[in-house]
Amino acid sequence: MTVRATWNDVVIAESDRTILVEGNQYFPPEDVRAETLTPSASQTHCPWKGEASYYDVVAGGDRNADAAWYYPEPFPDAESVRNYVAFWHGVEVTGSNVDTPEVLPPSRR
């Protein structure tokens, strides 16, 4: 089944190839509508995934700051999500994919 991310009644991403990480669906970059994302200067650090970079989501004439993130240079344990995009800050992610692989942090393997 397809997993879909929407905000402001606009479909931002849609995929049947997501990866589940700590409860978040990560979308392959080619399944994300690039025109809805604007690079942000924000970054955060995850001890097992590495440095996350952010996008603002722009849809329906509104901007949702830092509502998407990705790992351009992940640590080895998270290599499978390199450049995959996840969402929060009110972006609704619906659907499920029984074939979605789950990536676990080293402490839970």
C-alpha positions, 0 to 999 in steps of 0.5 A: 500500500502507498504511504502519502505525506500531505500538508495544506491539502497538497500531496508532498510525497507518495511512495510504496518504498518508504523505510521506517525509522523510529516511527517515521516513514522516510520517503525515497527522494524521487518520490517527493515532490521537489517543488514543495521543498525549500532548503533550510539552514537548520541542522540537528545531530542524531548520535546514530544517524548523523547530521540531519538537514532540513527543508521548509515545506511550501504548499497552498501558498504557506510555508511550514518551516523545517517540516522535513528532514533528511541525512545527506551523509549518514553514519554507517548504521543509517546508510539505507536512509541517505537522502530519504525524506521524513516529515513532521510539524503537522505534515500528515503521513498516512497509509502503510506498507507491509513491505516497509523495512524498519531500520533500528538504532544499534542499541535495539538490534 
